Amino acid sequence: PTVNSNWLDRIVPAPNADNLDLELEKADALVSISEQKVKLAIIVDELAQQNFLKGLISNLEVKKAEIDLAEAKIKLE
């Protein structure tokens, strides 16, 4: 059987310049969004690391205070 070209064109439309430009803009936007997501993920990871380090620093400060207190008690005895 022969293929009716009008039928085929309705299923797979021939690309036109306007449609192609729009698709390229969409693709560029998606790439930009993906890049921004990666940058945001890096920033979130860096903040998490900073918060973890702040927690460690806080724990060390508490330990130092405990040691200082124990030292002061020994000196008073």
All heavy atoms as a GROMACS GRO file, in nm:
protein
  598
    1PRO      N    1   0.083  -0.120   0.000
    1PRO     CA    2   0.000   0.000   0.000
    1PRO      C    3   0.087   0.126   0.000
    1PRO      O    4   0.194   0.126   0.056
    1PRO     CB    5  -0.081  -0.010   0.128
    1PRO     CG    6  -0.010  -0.110   0.213
    1PRO     CD    7   0.070  -0.196   0.122
    2THR      N    8   0.037   0.228  -0.059
    2THR     CA    9   0.111   0.354  -0.064
    2THR      C   10   0.080   0.436   0.061
    2THR      O   11  -0.026   0.422   0.120
    2THR     CB   12   0.074   0.435  -0.189
    2THR    OG1   13  -0.066   0.463  -0.184
    2THR    CG2   14   0.107   0.360  -0.316
    3VAL      N   15   0.174   0.519   0.101
    3VAL     CA   16   0.157   0.601   0.220
    3VAL      C   17   0.106   0.738   0.177
    3VAL      O   18   0.163   0.801   0.088
    3VAL     CB   19   0.290   0.617   0.296
    3VAL    CG1   20   0.274   0.711   0.414
    3VAL    CG2   21   0.340   0.482   0.342
    4ASN      N   22  -0.001   0.779   0.237
    4ASN     CA   23  -0.056   0.911   0.208
    4ASN      C   24   0.032   1.014   0.278
    4ASN      O   25   0.045   1.014   0.400
    4ASN     CB   26  -0.201   0.916   0.262
    4ASN     CG   27  -0.266   1.049   0.236
    4ASN    OD1   28  -0.200   1.149   0.214
    4ASN    ND2   29  -0.397   1.049   0.237
    5SER      N   30   0.098   1.101   0.203
    5SER     CA   31   0.193   1.195   0.262
    5SER      C   32   0.124   1.293   0.357
    5SER      O   33   0.183   1.337   0.454
    5SER     CB   34   0.268   1.271   0.153
    5SER     OG   35   0.179   1.351   0.079
    6ASN      N   36  -0.002   1.329   0.331
    6ASN     CA   37  -0.073   1.419   0.422
    6ASN      C   38  -0.091   1.352   0.558
    6ASN      O   39  -0.078   1.416   0.663
    6ASN     CB   40  -0.210   1.458   0.366
    6ASN     CG   41  -0.197   1.548   0.245
    6ASN    OD1   42  -0.097   1.616   0.230
    6ASN    ND2   43  -0.297   1.548   0.159
    7TRP      N   44  -0.123   1.226   0.556
    7TRP     CA   45  -0.139   1.150   0.681
    7TRP      C   46  -0.008   1.147   0.758
    7TRP      O   47  -0.004   1.169   0.878
    7TRP     CB   48  -0.186   1.009   0.644
    7TRP     CG   49  -0.197   0.916   0.762
    7TRP    CD1   50  -0.300   0.909   0.848
    7TRP    CD2   51  -0.101   0.820   0.804
    7TRP    NE1   52  -0.275   0.814   0.944
    7TRP    CE2   53  -0.153   0.758   0.918
    7TRP    CE3   54   0.023   0.779   0.757
    7TRP    CZ2   55  -0.084   0.657   0.985
    7TRP    CZ3   56   0.091   0.679   0.823
    7TRP    CH2   57   0.038   0.619   0.937
    8LEU      N   58   0.103   1.122   0.687
    8LEU     CA   59   0.234   1.115   0.751
    8LEU      C   60   0.275   1.252   0.808
    8LEU      O   61   0.328   1.261   0.917
    8LEU     CB   62   0.339   1.067   0.650
    8LEU     CG   63   0.480   1.042   0.705
    8LEU    CD1   64   0.474   0.938   0.817
    8LEU    CD2   65   0.573   0.997   0.595
    9ASP      N   66   0.244   1.358   0.734
    9ASP     CA   67   0.277   1.493   0.782
    9ASP      C   68   0.203   1.528   0.910
    9ASP      O   69   0.254   1.601   0.994
    9ASP     CB   70   0.247   1.599   0.675
    9ASP     CG   71   0.348   1.596   0.560
    9ASP    OD1   72   0.456   1.536   0.581
    9ASP    OD2   73   0.319   1.650   0.454
   10ARG      N   74   0.082   1.477   0.926
   10ARG     CA   75   0.008   1.506   1.048
   10ARG      C   76   0.069   1.433   1.168
   10ARG      O   77   0.065   1.482   1.280
   10ARG     CB   78  -0.140   1.466   1.032
   10ARG     CG   79  -0.219   1.573   0.959
   10ARG     CD   80  -0.362   1.534   0.948
   10ARG     NE   81  -0.370   1.443   0.832
   10ARG     CZ   82  -0.465   1.355   0.811
   10ARG    NH1   83  -0.563   1.342   0.896
   10ARG    NH2   84  -0.465   1.279   0.705
   11ILE      N   85   0.126   1.316   1.144
   11ILE     CA   86   0.188   1.240   1.253
   11ILE      C   87   0.326   1.297   1.286
   11ILE      O   88   0.360   1.318   1.402
   11ILE     CB   89   0.201   1.090   1.216
   11ILE    CG1   90   0.062   1.031   1.201
   11ILE    CG2   91   0.281   1.015   1.320
   11ILE    CD1   92   0.062   0.891   1.151
   12VAL      N   93   0.405   1.324   1.184
   12VAL     CA   94   0.540   1.378   1.203
   12VAL      C   95   0.548   1.508   1.124
   12VAL      O   96   0.584   1.508   1.008
   12VAL     CB   97   0.649   1.279   1.153
   12VAL    CG1   98   0.787   1.334   1.181
   12VAL    CG2   99   0.630   1.142   1.214
   13PRO      N  100   0.512   1.619   1.190
   13PRO     CA  101   0.512   1.744   1.116
   13PRO      C  102   0.652   1.785   1.075
   13PRO      O  103   0.748   1.759   1.148
   13PRO     CB  104   0.452   1.844   1.215
   13PRO     CG  105   0.470   1.783   1.348
   13PRO     CD  106   0.474   1.635   1.328
   14ALA      N  107   0.662   1.845   0.959
   14ALA     CA  108   0.792   1.895   0.914
   14ALA      C  109   0.834   2.009   1.006
   14ALA      O  110   0.752   2.092   1.042
   14ALA     CB  111   0.780   1.943   0.770
   15PRO      N  112   0.960   2.011   1.045
   15PRO     CA  113   1.003   2.117   1.135
   15PRO      C  114   0.998   2.253   1.065
   15PRO      O  115   1.032   2.264   0.948
   15PRO     CB  116   1.147   2.080   1.170
   15PRO     CG  117   1.192   1.990   1.061
   15PRO     CD  118   1.068   1.921   1.010
   16ASN      N  119   0.949   2.352   1.135
   16ASN     CA  120   0.954   2.486   1.078
   16ASN      C  121   1.048   2.569   1.165
   16ASN      O  122   1.079   2.533   1.278
   16ASN     CB  123   0.815   2.549   1.067
   16ASN     CG  124   0.747   2.566   1.201
   16ASN    OD1  125   0.809   2.611   1.295
   16ASN    ND2  126   0.621   2.528   1.209
   17ALA      N  127   1.094   2.680   1.111
   17ALA     CA  128   1.196   2.760   1.180
   17ALA      C  129   1.146   2.810   1.315
   17ALA      O  130   1.220   2.808   1.412
   17ALA     CB  131   1.236   2.877   1.091
   18ASP      N  132   1.020   2.853   1.324
   18ASP     CA  133   0.967   2.904   1.450
   18ASP      C  134   0.966   2.795   1.557
   18ASP      O  135   1.005   2.817   1.670
   18ASP     CB  136   0.826   2.959   1.432
   18ASP     CG  137   0.825   3.081   1.342
   18ASP    OD1  138   0.930   3.148   1.333
   18ASP    OD2  139   0.719   3.109   1.280
   19ASN      N  140   0.918   2.678   1.519
   19ASN     CA  141   0.911   2.565   1.612
   19ASN      C  142   1.051   2.524   1.657
   19ASN      O  143   1.074   2.494   1.773
   19ASN     CB  144   0.836   2.449   1.547
   19ASN     CG  145   0.798   2.343   1.647
   19ASN    OD1  146   0.780   2.372   1.764
   19ASN    ND2  147   0.787   2.220   1.602
   20LEU      N  148   1.144   2.522   1.564
   20LEU     CA  149   1.280   2.482   1.595
   20LEU      C  150   1.344   2.580   1.694
   20LEU      O  151   1.407   2.540   1.790
   20LEU     CB  152   1.364   2.472   1.467
   20LEU     CG  153   1.505   2.418   1.482
   20LEU    CD1  154   1.503   2.278   1.543
   20LEU    CD2  155   1.576   2.417   1.348
   21ASP      N  156   1.324   2.710   1.670
   21ASP     CA  157   1.377   2.811   1.762
   21ASP      C  158   1.319   2.794   1.902
   21ASP      O  159   1.390   2.804   2.002
   21ASP     CB  160   1.347   2.953   1.711
   21ASP     CG  161   1.433   2.990   1.592
   21ASP    OD1  162   1.535   2.922   1.568
   21ASP    OD2  163   1.397   3.086   1.522
   22LEU      N  164   1.189   2.767   1.908
   22LEU     CA  165   1.124   2.747   2.038
   22LEU      C  166   1.181   2.624   2.108
   22LEU      O  167   1.209   2.628   2.228
   22LEU     CB  168   0.973   2.733   2.019
   22LEU     CG  169   0.891   2.713   2.146
   22LEU    CD1  170   0.907   2.833   2.238
   22LEU    CD2  171   0.745   2.692   2.112
   23GLU      N  172   1.201   2.516   2.034
   23GLU     CA  173   1.256   2.394   2.093
   23GLU      C  174   1.399   2.418   2.141
   23GLU      O  175   1.439   2.368   2.246
   23GLU     CB  176   1.252   2.279   1.992
   23GLU     CG  177   1.112   2.230   1.959
   23GLU     CD  178   1.034   2.185   2.083
   23GLU    OE1  179   1.091   2.114   2.167
   23GLU    OE2  180   0.916   2.223   2.094
   24LEU      N  181   1.477   2.495   2.065
   24LEU     CA  182   1.613   2.526   2.108
   24LEU      C  183   1.612   2.612   2.234
   24LEU      O  184   1.694   2.592   2.325
   24LEU     CB  185   1.690   2.598   1.996
   24LEU     CG  186   1.729   2.511   1.877
   24LEU    CD1  187   1.790   2.596   1.767
   24LEU    CD2  188   1.824   2.401   1.918
   25GLU      N  189   1.519   2.708   2.242
   25GLU     CA  190   1.506   2.790   2.362
   25GLU      C  191   1.470   2.704   2.483
   25GLU      O  192   1.524   2.722   2.593
   25GLU     CB  193   1.401   2.899   2.342
   25GLU     CG  194   1.447   3.012   2.253
   25GLU     CD  195   1.338   3.117   2.232
   25GLU    OE1  196   1.249   3.128   2.319
   25GLU    OE2  197   1.344   3.186   2.130
   26LYS      N  198   1.378   2.610   2.462
   26LYS     CA  199   1.340   2.519   2.570
   26LYS      C  200   1.460   2.437   2.616
   26LYS      O  201   1.483   2.418   2.735
   26LYS     CB  202   1.228   2.426   2.526
   26LYS     CG  203   1.092   2.490   2.512
   26LYS     CD  204   0.991   2.385   2.468
   26LYS     CE  205   0.856   2.442   2.437
   26LYS     NZ  206   0.763   2.339   2.387
   27ALA      N  207   1.535   2.384   2.519
   27ALA     CA  208   1.652   2.303   2.552
   27ALA      C  209   1.755   2.385   2.629
   27ALA      O  210   1.811   2.338   2.729
   27ALA     CB  211   1.714   2.244   2.425
   28ASP      N  212   1.779   2.509   2.583
   28ASP     CA  213   1.872   2.596   2.654
   28ASP      C  214   1.824   2.623   2.796
   28ASP      O  215   1.904   2.624   2.891
   28ASP     CB  216   1.888   2.730   2.580
   28ASP     CG  217   1.974   2.717   2.455
   28ASP    OD1  218   2.045   2.615   2.441
   28ASP    OD2  219   1.971   2.810   2.372
   29ALA      N  220   1.694   2.646   2.812
   29ALA     CA  221   1.638   2.672   2.945
   29ALA      C  222   1.657   2.551   3.035
   29ALA      O  223   1.692   2.564   3.153
   29ALA     CB  224   1.491   2.710   2.934
   30LEU      N  225   1.634   2.431   2.982
   30LEU     CA  226   1.650   2.310   3.061
   30LEU      C  227   1.794   2.290   3.102
   30LEU      O  228   1.823   2.249   3.216
   30LEU     CB  229   1.599   2.188   2.984
   30LEU     CG  230   1.447   2.179   2.967
   30LEU    CD1  231   1.410   2.063   2.875
   30LEU    CD2  232   1.380   2.162   3.102
   31VAL      N  233   1.887   2.319   3.011
   31VAL     CA  234   2.029   2.308   3.045
   31VAL      C  235   2.064   2.409   3.155
   31VAL      O  236   2.132   2.375   3.252
   31VAL     CB  237   2.117   2.331   2.919
   31VAL    CG1  238   2.263   2.351   2.958
   31VAL    CG2  239   2.103   2.215   2.823
   32SER      N  240   2.014   2.531   3.141
   32SER     CA  241   2.040   2.634   3.242
   32SER      C  242   1.984   2.592   3.378
   32SER      O  243   2.050   2.607   3.481
   32SER     CB  244   1.977   2.766   3.198
   32SER     OG  245   1.995   2.864   3.296
   33ILE      N  246   1.864   2.538   3.379
   33ILE     CA  247   1.802   2.492   3.504
   33ILE      C  248   1.886   2.379   3.565
   33ILE      O  249   1.911   2.378   3.685
   33ILE     CB  250   1.657   2.446   3.480
   33ILE    CG1  251   1.568   2.569   3.452
   33ILE    CG2  252   1.604   2.366   3.597
   33ILE    CD1  253   1.430   2.534   3.402
   34SER      N  254   1.931   2.288   3.481
   34SER     CA  255   2.014   2.176   3.531
   34SER      C  256   2.143   2.228   3.591
   34SER      O  257   2.186   2.181   3.697
   34SER     CB  258   2.044   2.078   3.418
   34SER     OG  259   1.926   2.014   3.376
   35GLU      N  260   2.205   2.325   3.524
   35GLU     CA  261   2.329   2.382   3.576
   35GLU      C  262   2.304   2.451   3.710
   35GLU      O  263   2.383   2.439   3.803
   35GLU     CB  264   2.388   2.482   3.476
   35GLU     CG  265   2.445   2.417   3.352
   35GLU     CD  266   2.484   2.518   3.244
   35GLU    OE1  267   2.442   2.635   3.253
   35GLU    OE2  268   2.555   2.478   3.151
   36GLN      N  269   2.192   2.523   3.720
   36GLN     CA  270   2.159   2.591   3.846
   36GLN      C  271   2.132   2.491   3.956
   36GLN      O  272   2.169   2.514   4.073
   36GLN     CB  273   2.040   2.684   3.825
   36GLN     CG  274   2.074   2.804   3.738
   36GLN     CD  275   1.953   2.890   3.706
   36GLN    OE1  276   1.851   2.881   3.773
   36GLN    NE2  277   1.963   2.972   3.604
   37LYS      N  278   2.067   2.378   3.924
   37LYS     CA  279   2.042   2.275   4.024
   37LYS      C  280   2.173   2.218   4.077
   37LYS      O  281   2.187   2.193   4.196
   37LYS     CB  282   1.958   2.161   3.965
   37LYS     CG  283   1.811   2.193   3.952
   37LYS     CD  284   1.737   2.071   3.898
   37LYS     CE  285   1.588   2.090   3.896
   37LYS     NZ  286   1.520   1.971   3.843
   38VAL      N  287   2.270   2.197   3.987
   38VAL     CA  288   2.400   2.144   4.028
   38VAL      C  289   2.469   2.244   4.120
   38VAL      O  290   2.522   2.207   4.226
   38VAL     CB  291   2.488   2.111   3.906
   38VAL    CG1  292   2.632   2.085   3.947
   38VAL    CG2  293   2.432   1.992   3.830
   39LYS      N  294   2.468   2.373   4.082
   39LYS     CA  295   2.530   2.476   4.165
   39LYS      C  296   2.463   2.482   4.302
   39LYS      O  297   2.530   2.493   4.405
   39LYS     CB  298   2.522   2.612   4.097
   39LYS     CG  299   2.614   2.625   3.977
   39LYS     CD  300   2.596   2.760   3.908
   39LYS     CE  301   2.680   2.768   3.782
   39LYS     NZ  302   2.658   2.894   3.710
   40LEU      N  303   2.331   2.474   4.304
   40LEU     CA  304   2.258   2.477   4.431
   40LEU      C  305   2.292   2.356   4.516
   40LEU      O  306   2.312   2.368   4.637
   40LEU     CB  307   2.107   2.482   4.403
   40LEU     CG  308   2.017   2.490   4.525
   40LEU    CD1  309   2.049   2.614   4.608
   40LEU    CD2  310   1.871   2.492   4.484
   41ALA      N  311   2.303   2.239   4.455
   41ALA     CA  312   2.338   2.117   4.529
   41ALA      C  313   2.477   2.130   4.590
   41ALA      O  314   2.500   2.088   4.704
   41ALA     CB  315   2.331   1.994   4.437
   42ILE      N  316   2.570   2.193   4.517
   42ILE     CA  317   2.705   2.214   4.569
   42ILE      C  318   2.701   2.308   4.689
   42ILE      O  319   2.765   2.283   4.792
   42ILE     CB  320   2.798   2.269   4.458
   42ILE    CG1  321   2.824   2.158   4.354
   42ILE    CG2  322   2.929   2.320   4.516
   42ILE    CD1  323   2.892   2.208   4.227
   43ILE      N  324   2.623   2.416   4.678
   43ILE     CA  325   2.612   2.512   4.788
   43ILE      C  326   2.550   2.445   4.910
   43ILE      O  327   2.597   2.462   5.024
   43ILE     CB  328   2.529   2.635   4.745
   43ILE    CG1  329   2.609   2.717   4.643
   43ILE    CG2  330   2.492   2.720   4.865
   43ILE    CD1  331   2.529   2.826   4.575
   44VAL      N  332   2.444   2.366   4.889
   44VAL     CA  333   2.378   2.296   5.000
   44VAL      C  334   2.477   2.201   5.067
   44VAL      O  335   2.484   2.193   5.190
   44VAL     CB  336   2.252   2.221   4.950
   44VAL    CG1  337   2.201   2.124   5.055
   44VAL    CG2  338   2.144   2.320   4.911
   45ASP      N  339   2.557   2.131   4.986
   45ASP     CA  340   2.657   2.039   5.041
   45ASP      C  341   2.762   2.114   5.123
   45ASP      O  342   2.800   2.071   5.231
   45ASP     CB  343   2.723   1.960   4.928
   45ASP     CG  344   2.820   1.856   4.980
   45ASP    OD1  345   2.777   1.769   5.058
   45ASP    OD2  346   2.939   1.861   4.943
   46GLU      N  347   2.807   2.228   5.068
   46GLU     CA  348   2.906   2.308   5.141
   46GLU      C  349   2.849   2.359   5.274
   46GLU      O  350   2.918   2.359   5.376
   46GLU     CB  351   2.953   2.425   5.055
   46GLU     CG  352   3.043   2.382   4.939
   46GLU     CD  353   3.076   2.496   4.844
   46GLU    OE1  354   3.021   2.607   4.859
   46GLU    OE2  355   3.158   2.472   4.753
   47LEU      N  356   2.723   2.402   5.272
   47LEU     CA  357   2.660   2.448   5.397
   47LEU      C  358   2.647   2.335   5.497
   47LEU      O  359   2.668   2.355   5.617
   47LEU     CB  360   2.522   2.509   5.367
   47LEU     CG  361   2.524   2.645   5.297
   47LEU    CD1  362   2.382   2.685   5.257
   47LEU    CD2  363   2.586   2.751   5.386
   48ALA      N  364   2.613   2.217   5.447
   48ALA     CA  365   2.602   2.101   5.537
   48ALA      C  366   2.738   2.071   5.600
   48ALA      O  367   2.745   2.041   5.720
   48ALA     CB  368   2.549   1.980   5.460
   49GLN      N  369   2.843   2.080   5.520
   49GLN     CA  370   2.977   2.056   5.574
   49GLN      C  371   3.013   2.163   5.677
   49GLN      O  372   3.070   2.132   5.782
   49GLN     CB  373   3.081   2.056   5.461
   49GLN     CG  374   3.073   1.935   5.371
   49GLN     CD  375   3.173   1.940   5.257
   49GLN    OE1  376   3.273   2.008   5.264
   49GLN    NE2  377   3.144   1.868   5.151
   50GLN      N  378   2.979   2.288   5.648
   50GLN     CA  379   3.006   2.396   5.743
   50GLN      C  380   2.930   2.374   5.874
   50GLN      O  381   2.985   2.392   5.983
   50GLN     CB  382   2.970   2.532   5.683
   50GLN     CG  383   3.065   2.578   5.576
   50GLN     CD  384   3.022   2.710   5.513
   50GLN    OE1  385   2.932   2.777   5.562
   50GLN    NE2  386   3.086   2.746   5.403
   51ASN      N  387   2.803   2.333   5.863
   51ASN     CA  388   2.724   2.307   5.984
   51ASN      C  389   2.782   2.192   6.063
   51ASN      O  390   2.784   2.194   6.185
   51ASN     CB  391   2.577   2.280   5.946
   51ASN     CG  392   2.504   2.407   5.909
   51ASN    OD1  393   2.543   2.516   5.949
   51ASN    ND2  394   2.398   2.394   5.833
   52PHE      N  395   2.829   2.089   5.992
   52PHE     CA  396   2.892   1.975   6.058
   52PHE      C  397   3.016   2.021   6.134
   52PHE      O  398   3.037   1.986   6.251
   52PHE     CB  399   2.928   1.867   5.956
   52PHE     CG  400   3.003   1.751   6.014
   52PHE    CD1  401   2.938   1.656   6.092
   52PHE    CD2  402   3.138   1.736   5.991
   52PHE    CE1  403   3.006   1.549   6.147
   52PHE    CE2  404   3.208   1.629   6.046
   52PHE     CZ  405   3.143   1.536   6.123
   53LEU      N  406   3.098   2.104   6.066
   53LEU     CA  407   3.219   2.155   6.131
   53LEU      C  408   3.185   2.245   6.249
   53LEU      O  409   3.253   2.240   6.353
   53LEU     CB  410   3.307   2.229   6.029
   53LEU     CG  411   3.370   2.142   5.921
   53LEU    CD1  412   3.443   2.229   5.820
   53LEU    CD2  413   3.463   2.039   5.981
   54LYS      N  414   3.080   2.325   6.235
   54LYS     CA  415   3.037   2.410   6.347
   54LYS      C  416   2.996   2.323   6.465
   54LYS      O  417   3.024   2.357   6.581
   54LYS     CB  418   2.921   2.500   6.305
   54LYS     CG  419   2.963   2.616   6.217
   54LYS     CD  420   2.842   2.699   6.177
   54LYS     CE  421   2.881   2.811   6.082
   54LYS     NZ  422   2.764   2.887   6.036
   55GLY      N  423   2.930   2.212   6.438
   55GLY     CA  424   2.892   2.120   6.544
   55GLY      C  425   3.014   2.061   6.612
   55GLY      O  426   3.018   2.050   6.736
   56LEU      N  427   3.115   2.024   6.532
   56LEU     CA  428   3.238   1.971   6.591
   56LEU      C  429   3.307   2.076   6.677
   56LEU      O  430   3.354   2.047   6.787
   56LEU     CB  431   3.334   1.924   6.481
   56LEU     CG  432   3.298   1.797   6.406
   56LEU    CD1  433   3.401   1.768   6.298
   56LEU    CD2  434   3.285   1.678   6.500
   57ILE      N  435   3.312   2.199   6.625
   57ILE     CA  436   3.374   2.308   6.701
   57ILE      C  437   3.301   2.329   6.832
   57ILE      O  438   3.362   2.345   6.938
   57ILE     CB  439   3.378   2.437   6.617
   57ILE    CG1  440   3.477   2.422   6.501
   57ILE    CG2  441   3.412   2.558   6.702
   57ILE    CD1  442   3.468   2.532   6.397
   58SER      N  443   3.168   2.329   6.825
   58SER     CA  444   3.088   2.348   6.946
   58SER      C  445   3.117   2.237   7.048
   58SER      O  446   3.134   2.264   7.167
   58SER     CB  447   2.940   2.349   6.909
   58SER     OG  448   2.860   2.365   7.022
   59ASN      N  449   3.125   2.113   7.000
   59ASN     CA  450   3.156   2.001   7.091
   59ASN      C  451   3.293   2.018   7.153
   59ASN      O  452   3.312   1.990   7.273
   59ASN     CB  453   3.148   1.868   7.016
   59ASN     CG  454   3.006   1.829   6.981
   59ASN    OD1  455   2.911   1.882   7.036
   59ASN    ND2  456   2.991   1.737   6.887
   60LEU      N  457   3.390   2.063   7.073
   60LEU     CA  458   3.525   2.082   7.126
   60LEU      C  459   3.528   2.195   7.229
   60LEU      O  460   3.599   2.186   7.329
   60LEU     CB  461   3.623   2.112   7.012
   60LEU     CG  462   3.654   1.995   6.919
   60LEU    CD1  463   3.738   2.042   6.801
   60LEU    CD2  464   3.724   1.884   6.994
   61GLU      N  465   3.449   2.300   7.203
   61GLU     CA  466   3.443   2.410   7.300
   61GLU      C  467   3.383   2.364   7.433
   61GLU      O  468   3.429   2.404   7.540
   61GLU     CB  469   3.363   2.528   7.242
   61GLU     CG  470   3.438   2.601   7.131
   61GLU     CD  471   3.354   2.704   7.059
   61GLU    OE1  472   3.229   2.701   7.069
   61GLU    OE2  473   3.414   2.789   6.990
   62VAL      N  474   3.282   2.277   7.425
   62VAL     CA  475   3.222   2.222   7.547
   62VAL      C  476   3.325   2.138   7.622
   62VAL      O  477   3.342   2.149   7.744
   62VAL     CB  478   3.095   2.139   7.514
   62VAL    CG1  479   3.050   2.058   7.635
   62VAL    CG2  480   2.984   2.230   7.464
   63LYS      N  481   3.398   2.054   7.549
   63LYS     CA  482   3.501   1.970   7.612
   63LYS      C  483   3.608   2.056   7.677
   63LYS      O  484   3.655   2.028   7.788
   63LYS     CB  485   3.565   1.874   7.510
   63LYS     CG  486   3.472   1.768   7.458
   63LYS     CD  487   3.438   1.669   7.567
   63LYS     CE  488   3.346   1.562   7.514
   63LYS     NZ  489   3.294   1.478   7.619
   64LYS      N  490   3.650   2.162   7.607
   64LYS     CA  491   3.751   2.253   7.661
   64LYS      C  492   3.701   2.318   7.790
   64LYS      O  493   3.774   2.328   7.889
   64LYS     CB  494   3.790   2.359   7.560
   64LYS     CG  495   3.899   2.452   7.609
   64LYS     CD  496   3.930   2.561   7.509
   64LYS     CE  497   4.038   2.654   7.558
   64LYS     NZ  498   4.013   2.720   7.683
   65ALA      N  499   3.574   2.361   7.789
   65ALA     CA  500   3.515   2.423   7.909
   65ALA      C  501   3.513   2.323   8.024
   65ALA      O  502   3.540   2.359   8.140
   65ALA     CB  503   3.375   2.474   7.879
   66GLU      N  504   3.480   2.197   7.993
   66GLU     CA  505   3.479   2.094   8.098
   66GLU      C  506   3.620   2.074   8.155
   66GLU      O  507   3.638   2.058   8.276
   66GLU     CB  508   3.425   1.962   8.042
   66GLU     CG  509   3.277   1.965   8.011
   66GLU     CD  510   3.228   1.841   7.936
   66GLU    OE1  511   3.312   1.757   7.895
   66GLU    OE2  512   3.106   1.830   7.917
   67ILE      N  513   3.720   2.073   8.067
   67ILE     CA  514   3.858   2.056   8.112
   67ILE      C  515   3.901   2.176   8.197
   67ILE      O  516   3.964   2.161   8.302
   67ILE     CB  517   3.952   2.037   7.991
   67ILE    CG1  518   3.925   1.900   7.927
   67ILE    CG2  519   4.099   2.049   8.031
   67ILE    CD1  520   3.992   1.880   7.792
   68ASP      N  521   3.866   2.297   8.149
   68ASP     CA  522   3.900   2.419   8.225
   68ASP      C  523   3.836   2.416   8.364
   68ASP      O  524   3.899   2.454   8.463
   68ASP     CB  525   3.856   2.544   8.149
   68ASP     CG  526   3.939   2.570   8.024
   68ASP    OD1  527   4.047   2.510   8.010
   68ASP    OD2  528   3.894   2.652   7.940
   69LEU      N  529   3.710   2.372   8.370
   69LEU     CA  530   3.640   2.363   8.499
   69LEU      C  531   3.708   2.262   8.591
   69LEU      O  532   3.730   2.290   8.710
   69LEU     CB  533   3.493   2.326   8.477
   69LEU     CG  534   3.407   2.313   8.600
   69LEU    CD1  535   3.402   2.447   8.675
   69LEU    CD2  536   3.266   2.267   8.564
   70ALA      N  537   3.743   2.146   8.534
   70ALA     CA  538   3.810   2.045   8.614
   70ALA      C  539   3.945   2.096   8.664
   70ALA      O  540   3.982   2.074   8.781
   70ALA     CB  541   3.830   1.917   8.531
   71GLU      N  542   4.017   2.168   8.578
   71GLU     CA  543   4.146   2.225   8.618
   71GLU      C  544   4.128   2.327   8.731
   71GLU      O  545   4.205   2.328   8.828
   71GLU     CB  546   4.212   2.291   8.497
   71GLU     CG  547   4.347   2.352   8.525
   71GLU     CD  548   4.406   2.426   8.407
   71GLU    OE1  549   4.329   2.481   8.325
   71GLU    OE2  550   4.530   2.430   8.397
   72ALA      N  551   4.024   2.413   8.717
   72ALA     CA  552   3.999   2.514   8.821
   72ALA      C  553   3.965   2.448   8.954
   72ALA      O  554   4.011   2.492   9.060
   72ALA     CB  555   3.886   2.607   8.776
   73LYS      N  556   3.888   2.339   8.950
   73LYS     CA  557   3.852   2.268   9.074
   73LYS      C  558   3.976   2.209   9.140
   73LYS      O  559   3.992   2.215   9.262
   73LYS     CB  560   3.752   2.156   9.044
   73LYS     CG  561   3.611   2.205   9.019
   73LYS     CD  562   3.518   2.088   8.991
   73LYS     CE  563   3.376   2.134   8.968
   73LYS     NZ  564   3.285   2.023   8.936
   74ILE      N  565   4.065   2.154   9.058
   74ILE     CA  566   4.189   2.096   9.112
   74ILE      C  567   4.274   2.204   9.178
   74ILE      O  568   4.331   2.186   9.285
   74ILE     CB  569   4.269   2.022   9.001
   74ILE    CG1  570   4.192   1.897   8.959
   74ILE    CG2  571   4.409   1.989   9.047
   74ILE    CD1  572   4.247   1.828   8.836
   75LYS      N  573   4.280   2.320   9.112
   75LYS     CA  574   4.362   2.432   9.167
   75LYS      C  575   4.303   2.482   9.299
   75LYS      O  576   4.378   2.529   9.385
   75LYS     CB  577   4.373   2.545   9.066
   75LYS     CG  578   4.464   2.512   8.950
   75LYS     CD  579   4.472   2.630   8.853
   75LYS     CE  580   4.567   2.598   8.738
   75LYS     NZ  581   4.575   2.707   8.641
   76LEU      N  582   4.172   2.476   9.314
   76LEU     CA  583   4.107   2.524   9.437
   76LEU      C  584   4.126   2.428   9.552
   76LEU      O  585   4.117   2.467   9.670
   76LEU     CB  586   3.959   2.550   9.414
   76LEU     CG  587   3.924   2.673   9.331
   76LEU    CD1  588   3.775   2.680   9.305
   76LEU    CD2  589   3.970   2.800   9.402
   77GLU      N  590   4.150   2.302   9.524
   77GLU     CA  591   4.160   2.202   9.632
   77GLU      C  592   4.292   2.211   9.706
   77GLU      O  593   4.391   2.256   9.673
   77GLU     CB  594   4.142   2.061   9.575
   77GLU     CG  595   4.002   2.035   9.530
   77GLU     CD  596   3.986   1.897   9.465
   77GLU    OE1  597   4.085   1.823   9.454
   77GLU    OE2  598   3.875   1.865   9.426
   0.00000   0.00000   0.00000
